Amino acid sequence: MFITGFAAVALNPDSKAPKNAKILSKPFHLRELVDEVGKILEDAA
């Protein structure tokens, strides 16, 4: 997961970010972060 104020850079096709990475663009609500972390933890289990 990436948290950035520069989502356009992270979403650039030339980016080295994994294609399946979740990107949260600032500003975001704390609930969004909690939900995304929960999803990642569920997938890892």
PDB file with one MODEL, atoms N, CA, C and O in Angstrom:
MODEL        1
ATOM      1  N   MET A   1       0.843  -1.163   0.000  1.00  0.00           N
ATOM      2  CA  MET A   1       0.000   0.000   0.000  1.00  0.00           C
ATOM      3  C   MET A   1       0.893   1.232   0.000  1.00  0.00           C
ATOM      4  O   MET A   1       1.905   1.290   0.698  1.00  0.00           O
ATOM      5  N   PHE A   2       0.494   2.208  -0.796  1.00  0.00           N
ATOM      6  CA  PHE A   2       1.205   3.472  -0.857  1.00  0.00           C
ATOM      7  C   PHE A   2       0.258   4.584  -0.442  1.00  0.00           C
ATOM      8  O   PHE A   2      -0.904   4.602  -0.846  1.00  0.00           O
ATOM      9  N   ILE A   3       0.751   5.500   0.356  1.00  0.00           N
ATOM     10  CA  ILE A   3       0.009   6.697   0.734  1.00  0.00           C
ATOM     11  C   ILE A   3       0.804   7.864   0.194  1.00  0.00           C
ATOM     12  O   ILE A   3       1.973   8.043   0.535  1.00  0.00           O
ATOM     13  N   THR A   4       0.164   8.663  -0.653  1.00  0.00           N
ATOM     14  CA  THR A   4       0.909   9.709  -1.333  1.00  0.00           C
ATOM     15  C   THR A   4       0.053  10.930  -1.605  1.00  0.00           C
ATOM     16  O   THR A   4      -1.168  10.842  -1.731  1.00  0.00           O
ATOM     17  N   GLY A   5       0.701  12.038  -1.692  1.00  0.00           N
ATOM     18  CA  GLY A   5       0.064  13.258  -2.152  1.00  0.00           C
ATOM     19  C   GLY A   5       0.272  13.439  -3.643  1.00  0.00           C
ATOM     20  O   GLY A   5      -0.196  14.411  -4.237  1.00  0.00           O
ATOM     21  N   PHE A   6       0.983  12.487  -4.244  1.00  0.00           N
ATOM     22  CA  PHE A   6       1.324  12.549  -5.663  1.00  0.00           C
ATOM     23  C   PHE A   6       0.860  11.284  -6.364  1.00  0.00           C
ATOM     24  O   PHE A   6       1.667  10.553  -6.939  1.00  0.00           O
ATOM     25  N   ALA A   7      -0.433  11.027  -6.316  1.00  0.00           N
ATOM     26  CA  ALA A   7      -0.976   9.795  -6.892  1.00  0.00           C
ATOM     27  C   ALA A   7      -0.683   9.685  -8.385  1.00  0.00           C
ATOM     28  O   ALA A   7      -0.499   8.581  -8.898  1.00  0.00           O
ATOM     29  N   ALA A   8      -0.638  10.797  -9.077  1.00  0.00           N
ATOM     30  CA  ALA A   8      -0.368  10.755 -10.518  1.00  0.00           C
ATOM     31  C   ALA A   8       0.998  10.136 -10.793  1.00  0.00           C
ATOM     32  O   ALA A   8       1.164   9.420 -11.780  1.00  0.00           O
ATOM     33  N   VAL A   9       1.969  10.400  -9.940  1.00  0.00           N
ATOM     34  CA  VAL A   9       3.299   9.814 -10.105  1.00  0.00           C
ATOM     35  C   VAL A   9       3.248   8.317  -9.822  1.00  0.00           C
ATOM     36  O   VAL A   9       3.819   7.522 -10.568  1.00  0.00           O
ATOM     37  N   ALA A  10       2.570   7.935  -8.755  1.00  0.00           N
ATOM     38  CA  ALA A  10       2.487   6.524  -8.386  1.00  0.00           C
ATOM     39  C   ALA A  10       1.706   5.718  -9.412  1.00  0.00           C
ATOM     40  O   ALA A  10       1.980   4.533  -9.604  1.00  0.00           O
ATOM     41  N   LEU A  11       0.738   6.343 -10.075  1.00  0.00           N
ATOM     42  CA  LEU A  11      -0.081   5.643 -11.064  1.00  0.00           C
ATOM     43  C   LEU A  11       0.521   5.665 -12.457  1.00  0.00           C
ATOM     44  O   LEU A  11      -0.014   5.043 -13.375  1.00  0.00           O
ATOM     45  N   ASN A  12       1.625   6.373 -12.624  1.00  0.00           N
ATOM     46  CA  ASN A  12       2.310   6.451 -13.907  1.00  0.00           C
ATOM     47  C   ASN A  12       2.703   5.040 -14.359  1.00  0.00           C
ATOM     48  O   ASN A  12       3.239   4.277 -13.555  1.00  0.00           O
ATOM     49  N   PRO A  13       2.456   4.675 -15.608  1.00  0.00           N
ATOM     50  CA  PRO A  13       2.816   3.341 -16.094  1.00  0.00           C
ATOM     51  C   PRO A  13       4.309   3.013 -15.942  1.00  0.00           C
ATOM     52  O   PRO A  13       4.678   1.841 -15.871  1.00  0.00           O
ATOM     53  N   ASP A  14       5.158   4.029 -15.892  1.00  0.00           N
ATOM     54  CA  ASP A  14       6.594   3.799 -15.732  1.00  0.00           C
ATOM     55  C   ASP A  14       6.986   3.608 -14.271  1.00  0.00           C
ATOM     56  O   ASP A  14       8.148   3.340 -13.966  1.00  0.00           O
ATOM     57  N   SER A  15       6.020   3.744 -13.373  1.00  0.00           N
ATOM     58  CA  SER A  15       6.285   3.602 -11.944  1.00  0.00           C
ATOM     59  C   SER A  15       6.750   2.190 -11.629  1.00  0.00           C
ATOM     60  O   SER A  15       6.340   1.229 -12.281  1.00  0.00           O
ATOM     61  N   LYS A  16       7.603   2.075 -10.633  1.00  0.00           N
ATOM     62  CA  LYS A  16       8.076   0.757 -10.207  1.00  0.00           C
ATOM     63  C   LYS A  16       7.160   0.147  -9.140  1.00  0.00           C
ATOM     64  O   LYS A  16       7.461  -0.909  -8.584  1.00  0.00           O
ATOM     65  N   ALA A  17       6.055   0.817  -8.864  1.00  0.00           N
ATOM     66  CA  ALA A  17       5.094   0.293  -7.898  1.00  0.00           C
ATOM     67  C   ALA A  17       4.470  -0.985  -8.443  1.00  0.00           C
ATOM     68  O   ALA A  17       4.194  -1.071  -9.639  1.00  0.00           O
ATOM     69  N   PRO A  18       4.246  -1.970  -7.594  1.00  0.00           N
ATOM     70  CA  PRO A  18       3.578  -3.197  -8.057  1.00  0.00           C
ATOM     71  C   PRO A  18       2.223  -2.873  -8.669  1.00  0.00           C
ATOM     72  O   PRO A  18       1.518  -1.985  -8.189  1.00  0.00           O
ATOM     73  N   LYS A  19       1.865  -3.578  -9.708  1.00  0.00           N
ATOM     74  CA  LYS A  19       0.626  -3.288 -10.431  1.00  0.00           C
ATOM     75  C   LYS A  19      -0.613  -3.492  -9.569  1.00  0.00           C
ATOM     76  O   LYS A  19      -1.638  -2.851  -9.802  1.00  0.00           O
ATOM     77  N   ASN A  20      -0.534  -4.377  -8.575  1.00  0.00           N
ATOM     78  CA  ASN A  20      -1.700  -4.649  -7.724  1.00  0.00           C
ATOM     79  C   ASN A  20      -1.658  -3.852  -6.414  1.00  0.00           C
ATOM     80  O   ASN A  20      -2.445  -4.120  -5.506  1.00  0.00           O
ATOM     81  N   ALA A  21      -0.758  -2.887  -6.311  1.00  0.00           N
ATOM     82  CA  ALA A  21      -0.639  -2.087  -5.088  1.00  0.00           C
ATOM     83  C   ALA A  21      -1.835  -1.155  -4.940  1.00  0.00           C
ATOM     84  O   ALA A  21      -2.322  -0.589  -5.918  1.00  0.00           O
ATOM     85  N   LYS A  22      -2.291  -1.007  -3.727  1.00  0.00           N
ATOM     86  CA  LYS A  22      -3.355  -0.054  -3.420  1.00  0.00           C
ATOM     87  C   LYS A  22      -2.703   1.292  -3.150  1.00  0.00           C
ATOM     88  O   LYS A  22      -1.716   1.376  -2.418  1.00  0.00           O
ATOM     89  N   ILE A  23      -3.249   2.332  -3.736  1.00  0.00           N
ATOM     90  CA  ILE A  23      -2.703   3.679  -3.551  1.00  0.00           C
ATOM     91  C   ILE A  23      -3.783   4.551  -2.937  1.00  0.00           C
ATOM     92  O   ILE A  23      -4.852   4.737  -3.518  1.00  0.00           O
ATOM     93  N   LEU A  24      -3.497   5.082  -1.761  1.00  0.00           N
ATOM     94  CA  LEU A  24      -4.388   6.040  -1.117  1.00  0.00           C
ATOM     95  C   LEU A  24      -3.822   7.426  -1.369  1.00  0.00           C
ATOM     96  O   LEU A  24      -2.676   7.718  -1.027  1.00  0.00           O
ATOM     97  N   SER A  25      -4.628   8.260  -1.962  1.00  0.00           N
ATOM     98  CA  SER A  25      -4.189   9.611  -2.268  1.00  0.00           C
ATOM     99  C   SER A  25      -4.624  10.557  -1.153  1.00  0.00           C
ATOM    100  O   SER A  25      -5.777  10.539  -0.722  1.00  0.00           O
ATOM    101  N   LYS A  26      -3.690  11.377  -0.696  1.00  0.00           N
ATOM    102  CA  LYS A  26      -4.008  12.353   0.343  1.00  0.00           C
ATOM    103  C   LYS A  26      -4.857  13.457  -0.261  1.00  0.00           C
ATOM    104  O   LYS A  26      -4.656  13.786  -1.430  1.00  0.00           O
ATOM    105  N   PRO A  27      -5.760  14.026   0.445  1.00  0.00           N
ATOM    106  CA  PRO A  27      -6.194  13.618   1.779  1.00  0.00           C
ATOM    107  C   PRO A  27      -7.140  12.428   1.687  1.00  0.00           C
ATOM    108  O   PRO A  27      -7.868  12.279   0.706  1.00  0.00           O
ATOM    109  N   PHE A  28      -7.125  11.597   2.694  1.00  0.00           N
ATOM    110  CA  PHE A  28      -8.050  10.474   2.769  1.00  0.00           C
ATOM    111  C   PHE A  28      -8.610  10.427   4.181  1.00  0.00           C
ATOM    112  O   PHE A  28      -8.045  10.997   5.114  1.00  0.00           O
ATOM    113  N   HIS A  29      -9.707   9.750   4.313  1.00  0.00           N
ATOM    114  CA  HIS A  29     -10.352   9.616   5.614  1.00  0.00           C
ATOM    115  C   HIS A  29      -9.735   8.418   6.329  1.00  0.00           C
ATOM    116  O   HIS A  29      -9.397   7.419   5.695  1.00  0.00           O
ATOM    117  N   LEU A  30      -9.590   8.520   7.636  1.00  0.00           N
ATOM    118  CA  LEU A  30      -9.005   7.442   8.430  1.00  0.00           C
ATOM    119  C   LEU A  30      -9.743   6.128   8.191  1.00  0.00           C
ATOM    120  O   LEU A  30      -9.121   5.065   8.198  1.00  0.00           O
ATOM    121  N   ARG A  31     -11.038   6.180   7.983  1.00  0.00           N
ATOM    122  CA  ARG A  31     -11.825   4.956   7.740  1.00  0.00           C
ATOM    123  C   ARG A  31     -11.332   4.242   6.482  1.00  0.00           C
ATOM    124  O   ARG A  31     -11.303   3.012   6.442  1.00  0.00           O
ATOM    125  N   GLU A  32     -10.948   4.998   5.459  1.00  0.00           N
ATOM    126  CA  GLU A  32     -10.415   4.384   4.233  1.00  0.00           C
ATOM    127  C   GLU A  32      -9.143   3.601   4.532  1.00  0.00           C
ATOM    128  O   GLU A  32      -8.962   2.486   4.042  1.00  0.00           O
ATOM    129  N   LEU A  33      -8.266   4.190   5.338  1.00  0.00           N
ATOM    130  CA  LEU A  33      -7.015   3.526   5.692  1.00  0.00           C
ATOM    131  C   LEU A  33      -7.291   2.247   6.474  1.00  0.00           C
ATOM    132  O   LEU A  33      -6.717   1.199   6.181  1.00  0.00           O
ATOM    133  N   VAL A  34      -8.164   2.335   7.459  1.00  0.00           N
ATOM    134  CA  VAL A  34      -8.498   1.165   8.271  1.00  0.00           C
ATOM    135  C   VAL A  34      -9.088   0.058   7.394  1.00  0.00           C
ATOM    136  O   VAL A  34      -8.724  -1.108   7.541  1.00  0.00           O
ATOM    137  N   ASP A  35      -9.991   0.417   6.489  1.00  0.00           N
ATOM    138  CA  ASP A  35     -10.607  -0.570   5.601  1.00  0.00           C
ATOM    139  C   ASP A  35      -9.573  -1.245   4.710  1.00  0.00           C
ATOM    140  O   ASP A  35      -9.596  -2.466   4.552  1.00  0.00           O
ATOM    141  N   GLU A  36      -8.674  -0.473   4.133  1.00  0.00           N
ATOM    142  CA  GLU A  36      -7.664  -1.037   3.226  1.00  0.00           C
ATOM    143  C   GLU A  36      -6.673  -1.933   3.967  1.00  0.00           C
ATOM    144  O   GLU A  36      -6.293  -2.990   3.463  1.00  0.00           O
ATOM    145  N   VAL A  37      -6.257  -1.515   5.153  1.00  0.00           N
ATOM    146  CA  VAL A  37      -5.352  -2.361   5.945  1.00  0.00           C
ATOM    147  C   VAL A  37      -6.060  -3.660   6.311  1.00  0.00           C
ATOM    148  O   VAL A  37      -5.453  -4.730   6.271  1.00  0.00           O
ATOM    149  N   GLY A  38      -7.333  -3.575   6.666  1.00  0.00           N
ATOM    150  CA  GLY A  38      -8.106  -4.783   6.970  1.00  0.00           C
ATOM    151  C   GLY A  38      -8.161  -5.738   5.795  1.00  0.00           C
ATOM    152  O   GLY A  38      -8.019  -6.948   5.973  1.00  0.00           O
ATOM    153  N   LYS A  39      -8.366  -5.211   4.595  1.00  0.00           N
ATOM    154  CA  LYS A  39      -8.388  -6.044   3.400  1.00  0.00           C
ATOM    155  C   LYS A  39      -7.047  -6.728   3.162  1.00  0.00           C
ATOM    156  O   LYS A  39      -6.994  -7.909   2.818  1.00  0.00           O
ATOM    157  N   ILE A  40      -5.972  -5.980   3.346  1.00  0.00           N
ATOM    158  CA  ILE A  40      -4.644  -6.553   3.143  1.00  0.00           C
ATOM    159  C   ILE A  40      -4.386  -7.678   4.142  1.00  0.00           C
ATOM    160  O   ILE A  40      -3.846  -8.725   3.784  1.00  0.00           O
ATOM    161  N   LEU A  41      -4.775  -7.457   5.390  1.00  0.00           N
ATOM    162  CA  LEU A  41      -4.586  -8.486   6.413  1.00  0.00           C
ATOM    163  C   LEU A  41      -5.431  -9.724   6.143  1.00  0.00           C
ATOM    164  O   LEU A  41      -4.978 -10.843   6.385  1.00  0.00           O
ATOM    165  N   GLU A  42      -6.649  -9.541   5.647  1.00  0.00           N
ATOM    166  CA  GLU A  42      -7.496 -10.681   5.298  1.00  0.00           C
ATOM    167  C   GLU A  42      -6.869 -11.495   4.183  1.00  0.00           C
ATOM    168  O   GLU A  42      -6.869 -12.725   4.227  1.00  0.00           O
ATOM    169  N   ASP A  43      -6.335 -10.808   3.184  1.00  0.00           N
ATOM    170  CA  ASP A  43      -5.695 -11.494   2.058  1.00  0.00           C
ATOM    171  C   ASP A  43      -4.451 -12.261   2.477  1.00  0.00           C
ATOM    172  O   ASP A  43      -4.115 -13.287   1.886  1.00  0.00           O
ATOM    173  N   ALA A  44      -3.764 -11.755   3.508  1.00  0.00           N
ATOM    174  CA  ALA A  44      -2.521 -12.388   3.960  1.00  0.00           C
ATOM    175  C   ALA A  44      -2.791 -13.625   4.825  1.00  0.00           C
ATOM    176  O   ALA A  44      -1.917 -14.475   4.995  1.00  0.00           O
ATOM    177  N   ALA A  45      -3.992 -13.712   5.360  1.00  0.00           N
ATOM    178  CA  ALA A  45      -4.315 -14.823   6.271  1.00  0.00           C
ATOM    179  C   ALA A  45      -4.587 -16.106   5.526  1.00  0.00           C
ATOM    180  O   ALA A  45      -4.872 -17.131   6.145  1.00  0.00           O
TER     181      ALA A  45
ENDMDL
END
